[in-house]
Amino acid sequence: MSDSTKPLRIDIVSDVVCPWCAIGYSQLAEALKQTNTPHEIHWHPFELNPNTPHEGRNYREHIMEKYGTTAENIQENRARMAEVGSEAGFHFQFTDDFRTYNTFNTHQLLHWASQQGRMHDLKQALFVAHFVDNKNISDHNVLSDVAAEVGLDRDEALAVLADQRFAAAVEKEKQHWQQQGIQSVPSMVLNERHLISGAQGIENYKSILQQLADITD
């Protein structure tokens, strides 16, 4: 694909506590790199578990209750996610007390970061904070620290979270994508026309990108 080609627009609906969102993006990023595809990424909010309390829940207990699965199955799934993630360059650090958290605050902070052109950087940092550093990404101080790590103003981040100024905007955008039929994440929309659900794998993403390149050539 030539450098003069119009960048591929990629809208990604995802949640920070979704492991397959971290994997899917990492796979897509590698495919974009390998195919030298000009692109622009736009992140959009989705809450997997909006009723999760501020202090979070044990991930294993949460999954067992939500899906009726066994501890053994969860351990197998974690091993698989760790392997697939590692192949794409994302290294999960699951522990016995690994927790899942409410992400409404993260989506508000991401909305704020988008106004300063730092949404993508913050999204990646939040994936790491949650899945690698096992931090409470619902906590205002933790989130403000992560924001500061990517060059955003920590005090302003705290203020954004304290007054919940972007709560309505996040709810509106969540509803928009639900109305578009998005029921699971990750969901990626390429050039506002082609929907891809789930983590497809590097090679499959490369094939999809090449097909799109052929269409637009």
FIKOLZA-1660 file (N, C-alpha, C; in steps of 0.1 Angstrom, whole numbers, plus 5000, padded with zeros to 4 digits):
% residues 217
   i   px   py   pz ch aa at
   1 5009 4988 5000  A  M  N
   1 5000 5000 5000  A  M CA
   1 5009 5012 5000  A  M  C
   2 5006 5022 4991  A  S  N
   2 5015 5033 4990  A  S CA
   2 5013 5043 5001  A  S  C
   3 5023 5051 5003  A  D  N
   3 5022 5061 5014  A  D CA
   3 5012 5072 5011  A  D  C
   4 5008 5074 4998  A  S  N
   4 4999 5084 4994  A  S CA
   4 4984 5080 4996  A  S  C
   5 4982 5067 4999  A  T  N
   5 4969 5062 5001  A  T CA
   5 4962 5069 5013  A  T  C
   6 4949 5072 5012  A  K  N
   6 4942 5078 5023  A  K CA
   6 4943 5068 5035  A  K  C
   7 4945 5074 5047  A  P  N
   7 4947 5065 5058  A  P CA
   7 4934 5057 5061  A  P  C
   8 4935 5045 5065  A  L  N
   8 4924 5036 5068  A  L CA
   8 4918 5040 5082  A  L  C
   9 4906 5044 5082  A  R  N
   9 4899 5047 5094  A  R CA
   9 4895 5035 5102  A  R  C
  10 4899 5034 5114  A  I  N
  10 4896 5022 5123  A  I CA
  10 4890 5027 5135  A  I  C
  11 4877 5024 5137  A  D  N
  11 4869 5026 5149  A  D CA
  11 4869 5014 5157  A  D  C
  12 4874 5015 5170  A  I  N
  12 4875 5003 5179  A  I CA
  12 4866 5005 5191  A  I  C
  13 4856 4997 5192  A  V  N
  13 4847 4998 5204  A  V CA
  13 4853 4987 5214  A  V  C
  14 4856 4991 5226  A  S  N
  14 4863 4982 5235  A  S CA
  14 4862 4987 5249  A  S  C
  15 4866 4978 5258  A  D  N
  15 4866 4981 5273  A  D CA
  15 4880 4978 5278  A  D  C
  16 4885 4986 5287  A  V  N
  16 4899 4984 5292  A  V CA
  16 4900 4971 5300  A  V  C
  17 4890 4965 5306  A  V  N
  17 4891 4953 5313  A  V CA
  17 4888 4941 5304  A  V  C
  18 4887 4943 5291  A  C  N
  18 4885 4931 5282  A  C CA
  18 4898 4926 5277  A  C  C
  19 4903 4914 5281  A  P  N
  19 4916 4909 5277  A  P CA
  19 4917 4907 5262  A  P  C
  20 4906 4903 5255  A  W  N
  20 4906 4901 5241  A  W CA
  20 4907 4914 5233  A  W  C
  21 4903 4925 5240  A  C  N
  21 4905 4939 5234  A  C CA
  21 4920 4942 5233  A  C  C
  22 4927 4939 5244  A  A  N
  22 4941 4942 5244  A  A CA
  22 4948 4933 5234  A  A  C
  23 4944 4920 5233  A  I  N
  23 4950 4911 5224  A  I CA
  23 4947 4915 5209  A  I  C
  24 4934 4918 5207  A  G  N
  24 4930 4921 5193  A  G CA
  24 4937 4933 5188  A  G  C
  25 4938 4944 5196  A  Y  N
  25 4945 4956 5192  A  Y CA
  25 4959 4953 5189  A  Y  C
  26 4966 4945 5198  A  S  N
  26 4980 4942 5196  A  S CA
  26 4982 4934 5183  A  S  C
  27 4973 4925 5180  A  Q  N
  27 4974 4918 5167  A  Q CA
  27 4972 4927 5156  A  Q  C
  28 4962 4936 5157  A  L  N
  28 4959 4945 5146  A  L CA
  28 4971 4954 5144  A  L  C
  29 4977 4959 5155  A  A  N
  29 4988 4969 5154  A  A CA
  29 5000 4962 5146  A  A  C
  30 5002 4949 5150  A  E  N
  30 5013 4942 5143  A  E CA
  30 5010 4940 5128  A  E  C
  31 4998 4937 5125  A  A  N
  31 4994 4936 5111  A  A CA
  31 4995 4949 5103  A  A  C
  32 4991 4960 5110  A  L  N
  32 4993 4973 5103  A  L CA
  32 5007 4976 5101  A  L  C
  33 5016 4973 5110  A  K  N
  33 5030 4975 5109  A  K CA
  33 5036 4967 5098  A  K  C
  34 5032 4954 5097  A  Q  N
  34 5038 4945 5087  A  Q CA
  34 5033 4948 5073  A  Q  C
  35 5021 4954 5072  A  T  N
  35 5016 4957 5059  A  T CA
  35 5018 4972 5055  A  T  C
  36 5025 4979 5064  A  N  N
  36 5028 4993 5062  A  N CA
  36 5015 5001 5058  A  N  C
  37 5004 4999 5065  A  T  N
  37 4991 5005 5062  A  T CA
  37 4990 5018 5069  A  T  C
  38 4988 5029 5062  A  P  N
  38 4985 5042 5068  A  P CA
  38 4971 5041 5075  A  P  C
  39 4970 5046 5087  A  H  N
  39 4958 5044 5094  A  H CA
  39 4956 5055 5105  A  H  C
  40 4943 5056 5109  A  E  N
  40 4940 5064 5120  A  E CA
  40 4930 5057 5129  A  E  C
  41 4933 5056 5142  A  I  N
  41 4925 5048 5151  A  I CA
  41 4916 5057 5160  A  I  C
  42 4904 5053 5162  A  H  N
  42 4894 5061 5170  A  H CA
  42 4888 5051 5180  A  H  C
  43 4891 5053 5193  A  W  N
  43 4886 5044 5203  A  W CA
  43 4872 5049 5208  A  W  C
  44 4863 5039 5212  A  H  N
  44 4850 5042 5216  A  H CA
  44 4846 5033 5228  A  H  C
  45 4838 5038 5237  A  P  N
  45 4835 5031 5250  A  P CA
  45 4825 5020 5249  A  P  C
  46 4828 5010 5258  A  F  N
  46 4819 4999 5260  A  F CA
  46 4821 4994 5274  A  F  C
  47 4811 4992 5282  A  E  N
  47 4812 4987 5295  A  E CA
  47 4808 4972 5296  A  E  C
  48 4818 4963 5298  A  L  N
  48 4815 4949 5300  A  L CA
  48 4807 4946 5312  A  L  C
  49 4810 4953 5323  A  N  N
  49 4804 4950 5336  A  N CA
  49 4801 4963 5343  A  N  C
  50 4791 4970 5339  A  P  N
  50 4788 4983 5345  A  P CA
  50 4785 4983 5360  A  P  C
  51 4781 4971 5365  A  N  N
  51 4777 4970 5379  A  N CA
  51 4788 4966 5388  A  N  C
  52 4800 4965 5383  A  T  N
  52 4812 4962 5391  A  T CA
  52 4814 4973 5402  A  T  C
  53 4816 4970 5414  A  P  N
  53 4819 4980 5425  A  P CA
  53 4832 4987 5423  A  P  C
  54 4834 4998 5429  A  H  N
  54 4846 5006 5428  A  H CA
  54 4858 4998 5432  A  H  C
  55 4857 4990 5442  A  E  N
  55 4869 4982 5447  A  E CA
  55 4871 4970 5438  A  E  C
  56 4863 4968 5428  A  G  N
  56 4865 4956 5419  A  G CA
  56 4860 4943 5425  A  G  C
  57 4862 4933 5417  A  R  N
  57 4859 4919 5421  A  R CA
  57 4870 4910 5416  A  R  C
  58 4872 4899 5424  A  N  N
  58 4881 4889 5420  A  N CA
  58 4877 4884 5406  A  N  C
  59 4887 4884 5397  A  Y  N
  59 4884 4881 5383  A  Y CA
  59 4879 4866 5381  A  Y  C
  60 4885 4857 5388  A  R  N
  60 4881 4843 5387  A  R CA
  60 4867 4841 5392  A  R  C
  61 4863 4847 5404  A  E  N
  61 4850 4846 5409  A  E CA
  61 4840 4853 5400  A  E  C
  62 4843 4864 5395  A  H  N
  62 4834 4871 5386  A  H CA
  62 4831 4863 5373  A  H  C
  63 4841 4857 5367  A  I  N
  63 4839 4849 5355  A  I CA
  63 4831 4836 5358  A  I  C
  64 4834 4830 5369  A  M  N
  64 4827 4818 5373  A  M CA
  64 4812 4821 5375  A  M  C
  65 4809 4833 5381  A  E  N
  65 4795 4836 5384  A  E CA
  65 4788 4841 5371  A  E  C
  66 4795 4848 5362  A  K  N
  66 4789 4854 5350  A  K CA
  66 4786 4843 5340  A  K  C
  67 4796 4834 5338  A  Y  N
  67 4795 4824 5327  A  Y CA
  67 4793 4810 5332  A  Y  C
  68 4793 4808 5345  A  G  N
  68 4791 4794 5350  A  G CA
  68 4802 4785 5347  A  G  C
  69 4814 4790 5345  A  T  N
  69 4826 4782 5341  A  T CA
  69 4833 4777 5354  A  T  C
  70 4843 4769 5352  A  T  N
  70 4850 4763 5364  A  T CA
  70 4864 4770 5365  A  T  C
  71 4869 4769 5377  A  A  N
  71 4883 4775 5380  A  A CA
  71 4893 4769 5370  A  A  C
  72 4892 4756 5367  A  E  N
  72 4901 4750 5358  A  E CA
  72 4900 4756 5344  A  E  C
  73 4888 4758 5340  A  N  N
  73 4886 4764 5326  A  N CA
  73 4892 4778 5326  A  N  C
  74 4890 4786 5337  A  I  N
  74 4895 4799 5337  A  I CA
  74 4910 4799 5337  A  I  C
  75 4917 4789 5344  A  Q  N
  75 4931 4788 5343  A  Q CA
  75 4936 4785 5329  A  Q  C
  76 4929 4776 5322  A  E  N
  76 4932 4773 5309  A  E CA
  76 4931 4785 5300  A  E  C
  77 4920 4792 5301  A  N  N
  77 4918 4804 5293  A  N CA
  77 4928 4815 5296  A  N  C
  78 4932 4816 5308  A  R  N
  78 4943 4826 5311  A  R CA
  78 4956 4822 5304  A  R  C
  79 4959 4809 5305  A  A  N
  79 4972 4805 5298  A  A CA
  79 4971 4807 5283  A  A  C
  80 4959 4805 5278  A  R  N
  80 4958 4807 5263  A  R CA
  80 4959 4822 5260  A  R  C
  81 4952 4830 5268  A  M  N
  81 4953 4845 5266  A  M CA
  81 4967 4850 5267  A  M  C
  82 4974 4845 5277  A  A  N
  82 4988 4849 5279  A  A CA
  82 4997 4845 5267  A  A  C
  83 4995 4833 5262  A  E  N
  83 5003 4829 5251  A  E CA
  83 5000 4837 5238  A  E  C
  84 4987 4838 5235  A  V  N
  84 4983 4846 5223  A  V CA
  84 4987 4861 5225  A  V  C
  85 4985 4866 5237  A  G  N
  85 4989 4880 5239  A  G CA
  85 5004 4882 5237  A  G  C
  86 5012 4873 5242  A  S  N
  86 5027 4874 5241  A  S CA
  86 5031 4873 5226  A  S  C
  87 5024 4865 5218  A  E  N
  87 5028 4864 5204  A  E CA
  87 5026 4877 5197  A  E  C
  88 5016 4886 5202  A  A  N
  88 5013 4898 5196  A  A CA
  88 5021 4910 5203  A  A  C
  89 5029 4907 5214  A  G  N
  89 5036 4917 5221  A  G CA
  89 5030 4923 5233  A  G  C
  90 5019 4916 5238  A  F  N
  90 5012 4921 5250  A  F CA
  90 5014 4910 5261  A  F  C
  91 5020 4914 5272  A  H  N
  91 5023 4904 5282  A  H CA
  91 5015 4905 5295  A  H  C
  92 5005 4897 5296  A  F  N
  92 4996 4897 5307  A  F CA
  92 5004 4892 5320  A  F  C
  93 5000 4897 5331  A  Q  N
  93 5005 4892 5344  A  Q CA
  93 4993 4889 5353  A  Q  C
  94 4987 4877 5350  A  F  N
  94 4976 4873 5359  A  F CA
  94 4981 4867 5372  A  F  C
  95 4974 4871 5383  A  T  N
  95 4977 4865 5396  A  T CA
  95 4964 4859 5402  A  T  C
  96 4966 4852 5413  A  D  N
  96 4954 4846 5419  A  D CA
  96 4944 4857 5424  A  D  C
  97 4949 4869 5428  A  D  N
  97 4940 4879 5433  A  D CA
  97 4938 4890 5422  A  D  C
  98 4940 4887 5410  A  F  N
  98 4938 4896 5399  A  F CA
  98 4923 4900 5399  A  F  C
  99 4920 4913 5397  A  R  N
  99 4906 4918 5399  A  R CA
  99 4902 4925 5386  A  R  C
 100 4889 4925 5384  A  T  N
 100 4883 4933 5373  A  T CA
 100 4876 4945 5380  A  T  C
 101 4875 4956 5373  A  Y  N
 101 4871 4969 5378  A  Y CA
 101 4860 4975 5370  A  Y  C
 102 4853 4985 5377  A  N  N
 102 4843 4993 5370  A  N CA
 102 4851 5003 5361  A  N  C
 103 4847 5004 5348  A  T  N
 103 4855 5012 5339  A  T CA
 103 4849 5025 5334  A  T  C
 104 4838 5029 5341  A  F  N
 104 4831 5042 5337  A  F CA
 104 4841 5054 5338  A  F  C
 105 4849 5054 5349  A  N  N
 105 4859 5065 5350  A  N CA
 105 4869 5065 5340  A  N  C
 106 4873 5053 5336  A  T  N
 106 4884 5052 5325  A  T CA
 106 4879 5058 5312  A  T  C
 107 4866 5055 5309  A  H  N
 107 4861 5060 5296  A  H CA
 107 4859 5075 5297  A  H  C
 108 4856 5081 5309  A  Q  N
 108 4855 5095 5310  A  Q CA
 108 4869 5101 5308  A  Q  C
 109 4879 5095 5314  A  L  N
 109 4893 5100 5312  A  L CA
 109 4897 5099 5298  A  L  C
 110 4894 5089 5291  A  L  N
 110 4897 5087 5277  A  L CA
 110 4891 5097 5268  A  L  C
 111 4878 5100 5272  A  H  N
 111 4871 5111 5264  A  H CA
 111 4878 5124 5266  A  H  C
 112 4882 5127 5278  A  W  N
 112 4890 5139 5280  A  W CA
 112 4903 5139 5273  A  W  C
 113 4910 5128 5273  A  A  N
 113 4923 5127 5266  A  A CA
 113 4922 5129 5251  A  A  C
 114 4910 5124 5246  A  S  N
 114 4908 5126 5231  A  S CA
 114 4908 5140 5227  A  S  C
 115 4904 5149 5236  A  Q  N
 115 4903 5163 5232  A  Q CA
 115 4917 5169 5232  A  Q  C
 116 4927 5162 5237  A  Q  N
 116 4941 5167 5237  A  Q CA
 116 4950 5158 5228  A  Q  C
 117 4944 5149 5220  A  G  N
 117 4951 5141 5211  A  G CA
 117 4959 5130 5217  A  G  C
 118 4955 5126 5230  A  R  N
 118 4963 5116 5237  A  R CA
 118 4955 5104 5241  A  R  C
 119 4943 5102 5234  A  M  N
 119 4935 5091 5238  A  M CA
 119 4941 5077 5235  A  M  C
 120 4948 5076 5224  A  H  N
 120 4954 5063 5220  A  H CA
 120 4965 5060 5230  A  H  C
 121 4973 5069 5234  A  D  N
 121 4984 5067 5243  A  D CA
 121 4978 5063 5257  A  D  C
 122 4968 5070 5261  A  L  N
 122 4962 5067 5274  A  L CA
 122 4955 5053 5274  A  L  C
 123 4949 5049 5263  A  K  N
 123 4943 5036 5262  A  K CA
 123 4953 5025 5264  A  K  C
 124 4964 5026 5257  A  Q  N
 124 4975 5016 5258  A  Q CA
 124 4980 5016 5272  A  Q  C
 125 4982 5027 5278  A  A  N
 125 4987 5028 5292  A  A CA
 125 4977 5022 5302  A  A  C
 126 4964 5023 5299  A  L  N
 126 4954 5017 5308  A  L CA
 126 4954 5002 5307  A  L  C
 127 4956 4997 5295  A  F  N
 127 4957 4983 5293  A  F CA
 127 4968 4977 5301  A  F  C
 128 4979 4984 5301  A  V  N
 128 4991 4979 5309  A  V CA
 128 4988 4981 5324  A  V  C
 129 4983 4992 5328  A  A  N
 129 4980 4994 5342  A  A CA
 129 4971 4983 5348  A  A  C
 130 4961 4979 5340  A  H  N
 130 4952 4968 5344  A  H CA
 130 4958 4954 5343  A  H  C
 131 4962 4950 5331  A  F  N
 131 4966 4937 5329  A  F CA
 131 4980 4933 5332  A  F  C
 132 4989 4943 5333  A  V  N
 132 5003 4940 5336  A  V CA
 132 5006 4944 5350  A  V  C
 133 5002 4956 5354  A  D  N
 133 5005 4962 5367  A  D CA
 133 4995 4959 5378  A  D  C
 134 4983 4953 5374  A  N  N
 134 4972 4949 5383  A  N CA
 134 4968 4961 5392  A  N  C
 135 4966 4973 5386  A  K  N
 135 4962 4984 5394  A  K CA
 135 4947 4986 5393  A  K  C
 136 4941 4993 5403  A  N  N
 136 4927 4996 5404  A  N CA
 136 4924 5007 5395  A  N  C
 137 4920 5004 5383  A  I  N
 137 4918 5015 5373  A  I CA
 137 4904 5021 5374  A  I  C
 138 4897 5019 5385  A  S  N
 138 4886 5027 5389  A  S CA
 138 4889 5039 5398  A  S  C
 139 4901 5038 5404  A  D  N
 139 4905 5047 5414  A  D CA
 139 4910 5060 5408  A  D  C
 140 4905 5071 5413  A  H  N
 140 4909 5084 5407  A  H CA
 140 4924 5087 5408  A  H  C
 141 4930 5084 5418  A  N  N
 141 4945 5087 5419  A  N CA
 141 4953 5078 5410  A  N  C
 142 4949 5065 5409  A  V  N
 142 4956 5056 5400  A  V CA
 142 4954 5061 5385  A  V  C
 143 4942 5065 5382  A  L  N
 143 4939 5070 5368  A  L CA
 143 4947 5082 5365  A  L  C
 144 4947 5091 5375  A  S  N
 144 4954 5104 5373  A  S CA
 144 4969 5102 5371  A  S  C
 145 4975 5092 5379  A  D  N
 145 4989 5088 5377  A  D CA
 145 4992 5083 5363  A  D  C
 146 4983 5075 5358  A  V  N
 146 4985 5069 5345  A  V CA
 146 4984 5080 5334  A  V  C
 147 4974 5089 5336  A  A  N
 147 4973 5101 5327  A  A CA
 147 4986 5109 5327  A  A  C
 148 4992 5111 5339  A  A  N
 148 5004 5119 5339  A  A CA
 148 5016 5111 5332  A  A  C
 149 5016 5098 5333  A  E  N
 149 5026 5090 5326  A  E CA
 149 5026 5093 5311  A  E  C
 150 5015 5096 5305  A  V  N
 150 5014 5098 5291  A  V CA
 150 5014 5113 5287  A  V  C
 151 5018 5121 5297  A  G  N
 151 5020 5135 5294  A  G CA
 151 5008 5144 5297  A  G  C
 152 4997 5139 5303  A  L  N
 152 4985 5147 5306  A  L CA
 152 4987 5153 5320  A  L  C
 153 4979 5164 5322  A  D  N
 153 4980 5170 5335  A  D CA
 153 4973 5163 5346  A  D  C
 154 4980 5159 5356  A  R  N
 154 4975 5150 5367  A  R CA
 154 4963 5157 5375  A  R  C
 155 4966 5170 5378  A  D  N
 155 4955 5177 5386  A  D CA
 155 4942 5179 5377  A  D  C
 156 4944 5181 5365  A  E  N
 156 4932 5183 5356  A  E CA
 156 4925 5169 5355  A  E  C
 157 4933 5159 5354  A  A  N
 157 4927 5145 5353  A  A CA
 157 4918 5143 5366  A  A  C
 158 4924 5146 5377  A  L  N
 158 4916 5145 5390  A  L CA
 158 4904 5153 5390  A  L  C
 159 4904 5165 5385  A  A  N
 159 4893 5174 5384  A  A CA
 159 4882 5168 5375  A  A  C
 160 4886 5163 5363  A  V  N
 160 4877 5156 5354  A  V CA
 160 4869 5145 5360  A  V  C
 161 4877 5137 5368  A  L  N
 161 4870 5125 5375  A  L CA
 161 4862 5130 5387  A  L  C
 162 4866 5140 5394  A  A  N
 162 4859 5145 5405  A  A CA
 162 4845 5150 5402  A  A  C
 163 4844 5158 5391  A  D  N
 163 4831 5164 5387  A  D CA
 163 4824 5156 5377  A  D  C
 164 4830 5145 5372  A  Q  N
 164 4823 5136 5363  A  Q CA
 164 4817 5144 5351  A  Q  C
 165 4825 5153 5346  A  R  N
 165 4820 5163 5336  A  R CA
 165 4817 5156 5322  A  R  C
 166 4823 5144 5320  A  F  N
 166 4821 5138 5307  A  F CA
 166 4812 5125 5308  A  F  C
 167 4805 5124 5320  A  A  N
 167 4797 5112 5322  A  A CA
 167 4786 5111 5311  A  A  C
 168 4779 5122 5309  A  A  N
 168 4768 5122 5299  A  A CA
 168 4773 5119 5285  A  A  C
 169 4784 5125 5281  A  A  N
 169 4790 5123 5268  A  A CA
 169 4794 5108 5266  A  A  C
 170 4799 5102 5276  A  V  N
 170 4803 5087 5275  A  V CA
 170 4791 5079 5274  A  V  C
 171 4780 5082 5282  A  E  N
 171 4768 5074 5281  A  E CA
 171 4762 5075 5267  A  E  C
 172 4762 5087 5261  A  K  N
 172 4756 5089 5248  A  K CA
 172 4764 5081 5238  A  K  C
 173 4777 5081 5239  A  E  N
 173 4785 5074 5229  A  E CA
 173 4783 5059 5230  A  E  C
 174 4783 5054 5243  A  K  N
 174 4780 5040 5245  A  K CA
 174 4767 5036 5238  A  K  C
 175 4757 5044 5240  A  Q  N
 175 4743 5041 5235  A  Q CA
 175 4744 5041 5219  A  Q  C
 176 4752 5050 5214  A  H  N
 176 4753 5051 5199  A  H CA
 176 4758 5038 5193  A  H  C
 177 4768 5033 5199  A  W  N
 177 4774 5020 5194  A  W CA
 177 4765 5008 5196  A  W  C
 178 4758 5008 5207  A  Q  N
 178 4748 4998 5210  A  Q CA
 178 4737 4998 5199  A  Q  C
 179 4733 5010 5196  A  Q  N
 179 4723 5012 5186  A  Q CA
 179 4728 5008 5172  A  Q  C
 180 4741 5008 5170  A  Q  N
 180 4747 5003 5157  A  Q CA
 180 4748 4987 5157  A  Q  C
 181 4743 4981 5168  A  G  N
 181 4743 4967 5169  A  G CA
 181 4755 4960 5175  A  G  C
 182 4764 4969 5181  A  I  N
 182 4776 4964 5188  A  I CA
 182 4772 4958 5202  A  I  C
 183 4773 4944 5203  A  Q  N
 183 4769 4937 5215  A  Q CA
 183 4781 4931 5223  A  Q  C
 184 4793 4931 5216  A  S  N
 184 4804 4925 5222  A  S CA
 184 4817 4932 5218  A  S  C
 185 4828 4930 5225  A  V  N
 185 4840 4937 5222  A  V CA
 185 4852 4927 5222  A  V  C
 186 4863 4930 5214  A  P  N
 186 4864 4941 5206  A  P CA
 186 4856 4941 5193  A  P  C
 187 4851 4952 5189  A  S  N
 187 4844 4954 5176  A  S CA
 187 4852 4965 5169  A  S  C
 188 4856 4961 5157  A  M  N
 188 4864 4971 5149  A  M CA
 188 4856 4974 5136  A  M  C
 189 4855 4986 5133  A  V  N
 189 4848 4990 5120  A  V CA
 189 4859 4997 5112  A  V  C
 190 4861 4991 5100  A  L  N
 190 4871 4997 5091  A  L CA
 190 4865 5005 5080  A  L  C
 191 4870 5017 5078  A  N  N
 191 4864 5027 5069  A  N CA
 191 4849 5029 5070  A  N  C
 192 4844 5027 5082  A  E  N
 192 4830 5030 5086  A  E CA
 192 4821 5020 5078  A  E  C
 193 4826 5009 5074  A  R  N
 193 4817 5000 5066  A  R CA
 193 4819 4985 5070  A  R  C
 194 4831 4981 5073  A  H  N
 194 4834 4967 5075  A  H CA
 194 4836 4964 5090  A  H  C
 195 4827 4956 5095  A  L  N
 195 4828 4952 5110  A  L CA
 195 4835 4939 5112  A  L  C
 196 4845 4940 5121  A  I  N
 196 4853 4928 5125  A  I CA
 196 4851 4926 5140  A  I  C
 197 4846 4915 5144  A  S  N
 197 4844 4912 5158  A  S CA
 197 4854 4902 5164  A  S  C
 198 4859 4905 5176  A  G  N
 198 4868 4896 5182  A  G CA
 198 4882 4898 5178  A  G  C
 199 4891 4890 5184  A  A  N
 199 4906 4891 5181  A  A CA
 199 4908 4881 5170  A  A  C
 200 4912 4885 5158  A  Q  N
 200 4913 4877 5146  A  Q CA
 200 4926 4870 5144  A  Q  C
 201 4937 4875 5150  A  G  N
 201 4950 4870 5148  A  G CA
 201 4957 4878 5137  A  G  C
 202 4971 4879 5139  A  I  N
 202 4979 4888 5130  A  I CA
 202 4977 4885 5116  A  I  C
 203 4978 4872 5112  A  E  N
 203 4977 4868 5098  A  E CA
 203 4963 4871 5092  A  E  C
 204 4953 4869 5100  A  N  N
 204 4939 4872 5095  A  N CA
 204 4938 4887 5093  A  N  C
 205 4943 4895 5102  A  Y  N
 205 4942 4909 5101  A  Y CA
 205 4950 4914 5088  A  Y  C
 206 4961 4908 5086  A  K  N
 206 4969 4912 5074  A  K CA
 206 4961 4909 5062  A  K  C
 207 4955 4897 5061  A  S  N
 207 4946 4894 5050  A  S CA
 207 4935 4904 5048  A  S  C
 208 4929 4908 5058  A  I  N
 208 4918 4917 5058  A  I CA
 208 4923 4931 5052  A  I  C
 209 4934 4935 5058  A  L  N
 209 4940 4948 5053  A  L CA
 209 4944 4947 5038  A  L  C
 210 4949 4936 5034  A  Q  N
 210 4953 4935 5020  A  Q CA
 210 4940 4935 5011  A  Q  C
 211 4930 4928 5016  A  Q  N
 211 4917 4929 5008  A  Q CA
 211 4912 4943 5006  A  Q  C
 212 4912 4950 5017  A  L  N
 212 4908 4964 5017  A  L CA
 212 4917 4973 5008  A  L  C
 213 4930 4970 5008  A  A  N
 213 4939 4977 4999  A  A CA
 213 4936 4974 4985  A  A  C
 214 4933 4962 4981  A  D  N
 214 4929 4958 4968  A  D CA
 214 4916 4965 4963  A  D  C
 215 4907 4967 4972  A  I  N
 215 4894 4973 4969  A  I CA
 215 4896 4988 4966  A  I  C
 216 4905 4994 4974  A  T  N
 216 4907 5009 4972  A  T CA
 216 4918 5012 4961  A  T  C
 217 4926 5003 4957  A  D  N
 217 4936 5006 4946  A  D CA
 217 4929 5009 4933  A  D  C
% end
